[in-house]
Amino acid sequence: MHITNPLLTVREGAAFLQISVPTFWRRVADGTIPPPIKLGGLSRWPQSEIVDVIERAKARRDQCHGTTFKLEASNARLGGRTS
């Protein structure tokens, strides 16, 4: 059987994001990371959901910086400061 979307433990999820386990749980509490799938007493996250956290952060970054870059380019054309 080939698993394409493995379930990650809290330690594996934290390691994937390169954050500590307590920070991982804080991000679950604040909604940045979705709540776990509960299997009995076990908490697991599909790897795809952790990847989605990264993709959402990238989209926010790109949206924010795209706007910033447009403003800087506009200021440069008008002779204003860019920093």
C-alpha positions as CSV (number, residue, x, y, z in Angstrom):
1,M,0.0,0.0,0.0
2,H,1.4,3.4,-1.0
3,I,0.4,6.3,1.2
4,T,0.4,9.6,-0.6
5,N,-0.9,11.8,2.3
6,P,0.7,10.4,5.5
7,L,-0.6,11.4,8.9
8,L,1.9,13.3,11.0
9,T,2.4,13.3,14.7
10,V,2.7,16.6,16.5
11,R,6.5,16.2,16.6
12,E,6.6,15.4,12.8
13,G,4.3,18.4,12.0
14,A,6.5,20.7,14.1
15,A,9.7,19.4,12.5
16,F,8.1,19.8,9.1
17,L,7.5,23.5,9.9
18,Q,10.8,23.8,11.7
19,I,9.0,25.1,14.9
20,S,8.9,23.7,18.4
21,V,6.1,21.4,19.6
22,P,4.7,24.1,22.0
23,T,4.7,26.6,19.1
24,F,2.9,24.1,16.9
25,W,0.2,23.7,19.6
26,R,-0.1,27.6,19.9
27,R,-0.6,27.7,16.1
28,V,-3.4,25.1,16.4
29,A,-5.0,27.2,19.2
30,D,-4.8,30.4,17.2
31,G,-6.2,28.7,14.0
32,T,-3.1,28.9,11.9
33,I,-2.8,25.1,11.9
34,P,-6.0,23.1,11.7
35,P,-7.1,20.9,14.6
36,P,-5.9,17.3,14.6
37,I,-7.7,14.3,13.5
38,K,-8.3,12.3,16.6
39,L,-7.8,8.5,16.5
40,G,-8.6,7.3,19.9
41,G,-6.2,9.3,22.1
42,L,-3.9,10.1,19.2
43,S,-3.7,13.4,17.4
44,R,-2.6,13.4,13.7
45,W,-2.5,15.9,10.9
46,P,-2.6,14.9,7.2
47,Q,0.7,16.1,5.6
48,S,-1.3,17.9,3.0
49,E,-2.9,20.2,5.7
50,I,0.5,21.2,6.9
51,V,1.6,21.9,3.4
52,D,-1.5,24.0,3.0
53,V,-0.5,26.1,6.0
54,I,2.8,26.9,4.2
55,E,1.0,27.7,0.9
56,R,-1.4,30.1,2.7
57,A,1.5,31.9,4.4
58,K,3.2,32.2,1.0
59,A,0.1,33.6,-0.6
60,R,-0.3,36.2,2.2
61,R,3.4,37.1,1.8
62,D,3.1,37.4,-2.0
63,Q,-0.1,39.5,-1.7
64,C,1.5,41.8,0.9
65,H,4.8,42.2,-0.9
66,G,3.2,42.5,-4.3
67,T,1.3,45.5,-3.0
68,T,4.5,46.9,-1.4
69,F,6.5,46.4,-4.6
70,K,3.8,48.2,-6.6
71,L,3.8,51.2,-4.2
72,E,7.7,51.4,-4.2
73,A,7.7,51.3,-8.0
74,S,5.0,54.1,-8.1
75,N,7.0,56.2,-5.7
76,A,10.2,55.8,-7.7
77,R,8.4,56.9,-10.9
78,L,7.2,60.0,-9.0
79,G,10.6,60.7,-7.6
80,G,9.7,59.7,-4.0
81,R,11.7,57.6,-1.6
82,T,11.4,53.8,-1.9
83,S,12.5,52.8,1.6
